[in-house]
Amino acid sequence: MKVKGTYFQNDPSHPIVYGDVEIENPPRKRLRGEAEKEGILAKTVIAGFCGTDYTLMKMGQEGRLAEKFPAGQKRLINGHEGVVYVPSQKRFAIVLIRGGNSYDPTRYTEEESYFEYGCDQADGLFSDENYYHPDMLLPLPEGIGADGKLPLSYAKRLIFSDPYACMIFQRERMEDLGAAHNVRVVRAREKCSMIDAFQIAAKEIFDRVVLFGLGTTGLFLGDQIRRHDPQARIVFVARSEEESEKVRLAKRWTGAEYVRNLYDTPKETARAIQKVLGGRATAFVGASGSAVEAEVALDAGLLGNNGIYNSFSLGPRLAFDTMPFGFQNHLIFSSINFRQEHMEEAIRLLVDSPFDEMVHLIDKEEFVKDPYDAYVNRIYAKGAPLKTAVIWNPDYIQF
């Protein structure tokens, strides 16, 4: 079946193009132990642009996308954030992006496999319509879009279902690992039971949090931490001006403080952050995509003893001096994605959120005329909005 859409390919000059593309409907598994099912057709209503899309496009320019293509294809229809309409069921849905032959798609083992719509081995949302596993089309809260029209404010908020679900998982993972990492220290200090020590350690890991990098993921993680711990001290670090939209919104929505990183050395940056933070960090999240984040946290000593380092950036290599690392008992972890329950919670939270304020729209005709130019000079250019989305099918939107 042919549809119109954008897709990535290995091509140094045209890594993303718009045009006719053939879509297929191979049977897929949502989870290990479940039966394979063919997908059902859904029409794309609105789609958001993610940093992963830009990374995949650059990989296509460099000829490194082959492993991401669906089986038998030489291209990948991109897009993993948005809302679709399922004509056969007369309802809107959010596509659960990750599935496969694994018990827990957030962490698969060597003998397991996974796929991700729009990212890895399965076509995504940037086409007129596509096939999706029927159990991976998650419903919207009752009443929203029931008349076949989705209010634009809800459409804008719900494009964040994927990244917000990922941050629900990140906060959960930080709590789990932070509690296990420090439970015996807390038990010795408080002379309490292991159960009480776990609860104390789980909370204390968020006492002083540094979020290094200010994109939507960092903002959402700050929001998640604030929701669970109103007393947490949160500091965002980025290069944006204090008066910029992203900084203003992050501070207002999360109650966080901000350090603009214009310092010459990691040590200077660390000192400035520590002064605002009120001490060394109990948790550090690297989300800037730059190697300097690890230099600030580990080499310059911003991360405190028994602290955890959440490496959420894609690309930078981590290095550390094993002597202080061992004696300071740092814990480094890195994990991405989420479970279905996380996305379902994200959908519930987002419908009552103010996050539609940060979404700027690009006209579809402008986008499809030259997707590469739109990526480079509009959507991901310096000074671009915090979030850009495109209304793919206005027939389903209530303006």
Long-range contacts (C-beta under 8 A, 24 or more apart in sequence): 3-127, 3-128, 3-129, 3-130, 4-127, 4-128, 4-368, 5-77, 5-126, 5-127, 5-128, 6-77, 6-78, 6-79, 6-126, 6-127, 6-367, 6-368, 6-371, 7-75, 7-76, 7-77, 7-78, 7-123, 7-126, 7-127, 8-56, 8-57, 8-59, 8-60, 8-65, 8-68, 8-75, 8-76, 8-78, 9-60, 9-65, 9-74, 9-75, 9-76, 10-60, 10-63, 10-64, 10-65, 10-66, 10-74, 11-60, 11-61, 12-61, 12-62, 12-63, 14-372, 15-57, 15-58, 15-59, 15-60, 15-61, 15-372, 16-57, 16-60, 16-78, 16-371, 16-372, 16-375, 17-371, 17-372, 18-367, 18-368, 18-369, 18-371, 21-75, 21-77, 21-127, 23-77, 23-123, 23-127, 23-129, 23-130, 23-131, 24-70, 24-131, 25-131, 26-70, 26-71, 28-99, 28-100, 28-115, 28-122, 28-133, 29-99, 29-100, 29-101, 30-96, 30-99, 30-133, 30-135, 30-136, 31-99, 31-100, 31-102, 31-103, 31-105, 32-100, 32-101, 32-102, 32-103, 32-112, 33-103, 34-135, 37-133, 37-134, 37-135, 38-131, 39-130, 39-131, 39-132, 39-133, 39-134, 40-86, 40-88, 40-89, 40-131, 40-132, 40-134, 40-137, 41-86, 41-87, 41-88, 41-129, 41-130, 41-131, 42-84, 42-85, 42-86, 42-87, 42-93, 42-95, 42-129, 42-130, 42-131, 42-132, 42-137, 43-84, 43-85, 43-86, 43-87, 43-128, 43-129, 43-393, 43-396, 44-79, 44-82, 44-84, 44-125, 44-126, 44-127, 44-128, 44-129, 44-130, 44-392, 44-393, 45-82, 45-83, 45-84, 45-85, 45-92, 45-150, 45-155, 45-391, 45-392, 45-393, 45-396, 45-397, 46-82, 46-83, 46-150, 46-155, 46-156, 46-159, 46-389, 46-390, 46-391, 46-392, 46-397, 47-79, 47-81, 47-82, 47-125, 47-126, 47-159, 47-389, 47-390, 47-392, 48-81, 48-82, 48-159, 48-160, 48-359, 48-387, 48-388, 48-389, 49-81, 49-375, 49-379, 49-380, 49-387, 49-388, 49-389, 49-390, 50-80, 50-81, 50-162, 50-163, 51-215, 51-289, 51-380, 52-80, 52-119, 52-314, 53-78, 53-79, 53-118, 53-375, 54-375, 54-379, 54-380, 55-314, 55-315, 56-119, 57-372, 57-375, 68-119, 68-120, 68-121, 69-121, 70-121, 70-122, 70-123, 71-121, 76-118, 76-119, 76-123, 76-124, 77-118, 77-123, 77-124, 77-125, 77-126, 77-127, 77-130, 78-118, 78-119, 78-124, 78-125, 78-126, 79-118, 79-124, 79-125, 79-126, 79-127, 80-116, 80-117, 80-118, 80-119, 80-124, 80-125, 80-162, 81-125, 81-159, 81-160, 81-161, 81-162, 81-163, 81-389, 82-125, 82-158, 82-159, 82-389, 82-392, 83-140, 83-150, 83-155, 83-158, 83-159, 84-125, 84-132, 84-137, 85-148, 85-393, 85-396, 86-137, 89-137, 90-148, 91-139, 91-140, 91-145, 92-139, 92-140, 92-144, 92-145, 92-150, 92-396, 93-137, 93-138, 93-139, 93-140, 94-137, 94-138, 94-140, 94-158, 94-161, 94-343, 94-347, 95-124, 95-125, 95-132, 95-136, 95-137, 95-138, 96-133, 96-136, 96-137, 96-138, 96-340, 96-343, 97-162, 98-337, 98-338, 99-133, 99-136, 104-339, 105-337, 105-339, 106-169, 106-335, 106-336, 106-337, 106-338, 106-339, 107-335, 125-392, 126-392, 128-392, 128-393, 138-340, 138-343, 138-344, 138-347, 140-347, 140-351, 141-347, 141-348, 141-351, 144-351, 145-396, 148-396, 149-396, 149-397, 149-398, 150-396, 150-397, 150-398, 151-397, 151-398, 152-356, 152-397, 152-398, 152-399, 153-356, 154-351, 154-356, 155-391, 155-397, 156-355, 156-356, 156-359, 156-389, 157-350, 157-351, 157-353, 157-355, 157-356, 157-359, 158-347, 158-350, 158-351, 159-359, 159-387, 159-389, 160-216, 160-220, 160-346, 160-350, 160-355, 160-387, 161-343, 161-346, 161-347, 161-350, 162-343, 162-346, 163-216, 163-217, 163-220, 164-220, 164-346, 164-349, 164-350, 165-338, 165-342, 165-343, 165-345, 165-346, 166-217, 166-220, 166-336, 166-337, 166-338, 166-342, 167-217, 167-220, 167-221, 167-223, 167-224, 168-224, 168-338, 168-342, 168-345, 168-346, 169-335, 169-337, 169-338, 169-339, 169-342, 170-221, 170-224, 170-285, 170-310, 170-312, 170-335, 171-221, 171-224, 171-225, 171-228, 172-342, 173-310, 173-333, 173-335, 174-205, 174-206, 174-283, 174-285, 174-308, 174-310, 175-202, 175-205, 175-206, 175-228, 176-202, 177-308, 177-331, 177-333, 178-202, 178-204, 178-205, 178-206, 178-282, 178-283, 178-308, 178-331, 179-205, 181-205, 181-306, 181-308, 181-329, 181-331, 182-306, 185-306, 203-229, 204-282, 205-282, 205-283, 205-307, 205-308, 206-232, 206-282, 206-283, 207-232, 207-233, 207-282, 208-233, 208-235, 208-277, 208-278, 208-279, 208-280, 208-281, 208-282, 208-283, 208-304, 209-233, 209-234, 209-235, 209-281, 209-282, 209-283, 209-284, 209-285, 210-235, 210-237, 210-273, 210-277, 210-281, 210-283, 210-284, 210-285, 210-297, 210-302, 211-235, 211-236, 211-237, 211-256, 211-285, 211-287, 212-237, 212-238, 212-284, 212-285, 212-286, 212-287, 212-288, 212-293, 212-296, 212-297, 213-237, 213-238, 213-285, 213-286, 213-287, 213-288, 213-289, 213-290, 213-293, 213-313, 214-238, 214-240, 214-246, 214-247, 214-250, 215-246, 215-287, 215-386, 216-358, 216-386, 216-387, 217-287, 217-312, 218-250, 218-285, 218-287, 219-246, 219-249, 219-250, 219-253, 219-254, 219-386, 221-285, 221-287, 222-250, 222-253, 222-254, 222-256, 223-253, 223-254, 225-254, 226-254, 226-255, 226-256, 233-257, 233-277, 233-278, 235-259, 235-273, 235-276, 235-277, 237-261, 237-269, 237-273, 237-288, 237-296, 238-288, 245-358, 245-385, 245-386, 246-358, 246-386, 249-357, 249-358, 249-386, 253-354, 253-355, 265-300, 266-292, 266-295, 266-296, 266-299, 266-300, 267-300, 269-296, 269-300, 270-296, 270-297, 270-300, 270-301, 270-302, 271-300, 273-302, 274-302, 279-304, 280-304, 280-305, 280-307, 281-307, 282-306, 282-307, 282-308, 283-307, 283-308, 283-309, 283-310, 284-308, 284-309, 284-310, 285-310, 285-312, 286-310, 286-311, 286-312, 286-313, 286-316, 287-312, 287-313, 288-313, 289-313, 289-314, 289-315, 289-316, 290-316, 291-316, 291-317, 294-318, 294-319, 294-320, 298-325, 298-330, 303-328, 303-330, 304-328, 305-329, 305-330, 306-330, 306-331, 307-331, 308-332, 308-333, 309-333, 310-334, 312-336, 358-385, 358-386, 358-387, 359-385, 359-387, 359-388, 359-389, 360-385, 360-387, 360-388, 360-389, 361-388, 361-389, 361-390, 361-391, 362-388, 362-389, 362-390, 363-390, 364-390, 364-391, 364-392
